[in-house]
Amino acid sequence: MELSLFIWWLCLAIILIIAEVITTTVYLLFLSITCFIAAALAWFNLSFITQILSAGILSLTSIYVINNYKKKHKNRQLNGKLVKDDINNFDIGQVVAVNQWNGNSAKVLYKGAYWQAQYKSTEKYPIPQNGEHIIVDMQANMLLLEYKI
């Protein structure tokens, strides 16, 4: 039994979506969309060259758009300061409550789990204080916090 190009494109798109879920990158999602578009072209019996060219051009275009978006949104302002922004890091800027400090570190409840946190001192607040803090950076699985003004 011979499988049509339509089925091959759909299988490739589904494999890319599964890989996207595992790796959590945006690139594979856009590549899977281009495979779905190529599958639609195959459904309408357009030539294989048309399918390949459209998938290739759309893939390159989507990668170009993603890279430009990343470059534009690389840095952003937080409390009047320029902070590094990672497209996959939505934790920066979130607020957490600290009940007790142990020197410059603490355990905080964030997203339903306890995280290690470290205080990033500022001129106005050099010593850690209990209360609400803002996540300003992440180092591996440790949150860097500043006192919320």
Secondary structure, DSSP 8 states (H G I E B T S, - for coil): ----HHHHHHHHHHHHHHHHHHH--SHHHHHHHHHHHHHHHHHTT--HHHHHHHHHHHHHHHHHHHHHHHHHTSEEEETTEEEE--TT---TT-EEEE---BTTEEEEEETTEEEEEEE---SS--S--SEEEEEEEEETTEEEEEE--
